[in-house]
Amino acid sequence: MNDKKALSVCITASGSPEALLQCVKDCRKFADEILIAGTVDSEETQKEAQRLGAVFLPYQWEGSYSKIRNQFMESAVGRWILFLNSEETLPSPFPVRELLENPNAEAYLVGTDFENFPTAAPVQSLRLLRNREEYRFENRSFERIPDEKICGILDSHLRTFRKNSPTLLAERERRSLLLQEDLKDLPQDSFLQYMEGLKLLNQEHFEESVVYLRKAVSRLNLEALYAPHLYQCLARSFLRLGRLEDARIVLDEGMDNFPWYTDLPALRAKLFRKLGQYDEALQDLNDSLKMAGNPQIAVPEPETKVPELLKALAELYEQTYNYKSALAYWRRFLQACPEQRAEAMDRFCGLAVKTSSVKELKALLKTALKKKDAACMTRLAEALFKHRQYALLLANEAALAPVLELPGSEATGIFTACRILQGAEPETGDINRKDDRILIAVVKSCWFCEKWQEALHAIEEMRSSPGCRLTAGIFLRLHGLLTGEALWNDTDLSEEESEIIKELHDDFLWKGQKAKAEILLLLLLKNRPADFFADLAHQWAADLPVLQRILQSLTDAGEKETLKCAAAWRLIHEGRNKIAHQVLLLGNSQPTQELERILWARHFMKELREWVRKSDGFYPAAHLESENLQKAGCSLLGFYRSLLFPTGSRVQTITRANRKSASQIHREIGEFYEKNNQPGEAICAYLKSLQWEPKNSRSLAAALRLLEKKPGLLTRYADAEWFPEGHWFFRREDFFRFIRGMAHLQNLEYAEACDCFCDEDENAPCHEIFLACKTGILWMEGKGGGIHLERKCFTRPFSEFLIFLCGLYAAHCLKECSHTILFQELTEREIKRITNSVKFAAE
Amino acid sequence: MHSMGELDRLLGRLIKEPGNARLFYQAGLMLCEANDEENAELYLRRAHELDPADKKILFNCACLLYFHAKWRECLPLFREFLKQEPQNRDALEKIRDSLYQLGEYDAAEKYAALVNQTREAAPQNER
């Protein structure tokens, strides 16, 4: 063998002569030898290829693709061989030579992206390998070197592209027939079963593919290159057949065998989403993302990449009504995958508008403007226009107009359309009537103002524009419907009709013209509005009869539930509790537990505050303001400063510390000790903080948390020599009964807690707190409404502490729900809201 | 970890040598390890009575009292220890924290300042 030649490229010629010559030209950049075998129709092409340095091997089709490769291997003199097809397009650069330097590599996978072809087997990518005698391909159809004969296979991370062509279709057909022959010879061969199953999967013959893929799994050698892909294929077939449990079993087994193969958890996340097991889906996606984010040394490299996972996470968060997180993931997806920015921006803008997050849109626009990326700005402008962010677009017209690349219209057209839709009178002079966007805007603005005649003229104008003809036809029918001059009798809407009607329906709602929107809604509901019923529910959330009509148009229980959740989310988000409650009761299904709990918490707190107010007691404001917040003494402040600011404190710090209450100072000391890993001292400090201010929720939570870990410390501290501080607890035993009672309350042990709050000295100041605790427990047990207390009981400390305690309880109940991803953001927001409302102002 | 057999042997020796402070000290430590903190305290206190000058006994006895939240009682022992090792930061910190827990903030502040001084003097010993 000639040592000077490092790489021989072996090209199977098929398809057009131009493609072959292009392929040869591309290969000249990195190959030392180019061999061609196959059918070359024109002699001229052959000569030209030879002139470029290629050598033609004698070729005769002998009914086996392996034979061709093996023949190449016999003739090639390079130390490495790369197999290509003449129809493949190579990316430029194609850094194949640097791979040849790796002494540990025996072969590399070089993948191919086929046009409109779902899945190719990784085995087919094994086509850059060392030229050794022992490496010979087997099978007539899908050439393969048995796994036991070759090791040291790496992924090259190089990919080629192959367009659809008659030759490719013929090749697939031929391979398919040859596979049948291979299977006749070796009916038990796992690889052949896998290839047949994969072929059937790609043809969407799922039932049949399952039969072959299952057989392949049953005889699988786990070391085989295709093994993880086989599990993925079988699971996909099961998923498409709706056999979710079978898919789950396959994926579990696959993940046990190949924990590094990202495709499997990503696919299982899809399955979990279908099953409504969102937390499990989130776990799998996060695991996949972690794996995909690390440099992949796995062979074959999984197909699922970071952008797809980001998109899946965004969709999962959106599906579970966690819109902030969904926005964050769409933003990351936009950065990671600029090729798909049109879809991502549309989804991002839609979501931002839905959640009234104009800030998010402005930030995105700012980033795009900063980057001066014309394509990005164009997509964003289109998305903003679609989601009716006309004001935002117009505000940035000067920066955007020069860079927009809008096909078939002038950049200024989009801004003119914005102005018209915002209500500006269209001026003949500045309107380019050939711009479809403007024409549509004119019709819409006429409909908004009920200028029916003008609208009709504008529609006529649309009909003369080739790009608008179809829309004009639909607009004309809608015009009749809106004016009441005609009916829309068809029951089935085409996809195009549906989209246009939905858009117009949204336009009318945006304009606040509900009556017109409702006419269109009826039309939409005649069809099964599966694609956008959740959107409709969100839009019509506050209109119960309409919502009910949308609900009735659905037949699937899951869709009905989604509709209720979408509507209720909006209402709860906007604080419209009563109607949200009514929405949750619509239909026959059980109300969603998480939403019901939020409504319960709001109702509970509202009732409690009302009860306090009606009893003529002190009615605390949203933020409690304690009159008893005592400032820390000089001695304590001095110690605090020496402890927390050992290198001396600045004037600002001193001033700030001087304003702090004794309770706050002790809490911060507690935090210092906790950070210093001194839990005993930390508990002591938190307890001191509570002696000064029993409502200090942070100190209470920290003390109870530490005491739960080290319960013995409470007894030790109770027996120690110390004197209660502050003015609430004169006797140590009262204070410890208070702490023990609060610990029981945290565990919802009402009877035990009540015992702790009894037998207090009625003249002691803590009596008010204990009374509040006992009253709070009755409220927690649902007996709040029936309590009658003397008016004199409703002192400020009593009312404040009662509301504080019940607020903690409501937040605690909500926390029980927040461990699941469904409505997590809404639940967490409510917890924060309640906790803030019961905190005392200085905390 | 010492076995109960070892502790028994040690207690046997103590009967024979009731004036041996080191034996009481070792027994105290063993009881500490066995989580019998109450008896550990008795043995360490006895060891300290027998040999009040022993630094190790003094420090461990003080620490045990501190961990039993006997802050008032541990203070003189730590102070005694400081006479022998005035820069010992552990002892200074324990006094500082005992005083804080007793609510004697003025005195606690003084010891906090001393801790800071030792930290500045020997920053390499920063924990």
Chai-1 contact restraints between the chains, C-beta under 6 A:
chainA,res_idxA,chainB,res_idxB,connection_type,confidence,min_distance_angstrom,max_distance_angstrom,comment,restraint_id
A,S635,B,Y105,contact,1.0,0.0,6.0,A-B,restraint_1
A,S635,B,D106,contact,1.0,0.0,6.0,A-B,restraint_2
A,L636,B,Y105,contact,1.0,0.0,6.0,A-B,restraint_3
A,G638,B,E109,contact,1.0,0.0,6.0,A-B,restraint_4
A,F639,B,Y105,contact,1.0,0.0,6.0,A-B,restraint_5
A,F639,B,A108,contact,1.0,0.0,6.0,A-B,restraint_6
A,F639,B,E109,contact,1.0,0.0,6.0,A-B,restraint_7
A,F639,B,A112,contact,1.0,0.0,6.0,A-B,restraint_8
A,S642,B,E109,contact,1.0,0.0,6.0,A-B,restraint_9
A,S642,B,A112,contact,1.0,0.0,6.0,A-B,restraint_10
A,S642,B,A113,contact,1.0,0.0,6.0,A-B,restraint_11
A,L643,B,A112,contact,1.0,0.0,6.0,A-B,restraint_12
A,P646,B,N116,contact,1.0,0.0,6.0,A-B,restraint_13
A,E681,B,D97,contact,1.0,0.0,6.0,A-B,restraint_14
A,C684,B,Q101,contact,1.0,0.0,6.0,A-B,restraint_15
A,R716,B,A69,contact,1.0,0.0,6.0,A-B,restraint_16
A,Y717,B,A69,contact,1.0,0.0,6.0,A-B,restraint_17
A,A720,B,A69,contact,1.0,0.0,6.0,A-B,restraint_18
A,E721,B,R72,contact,1.0,0.0,6.0,A-B,restraint_19
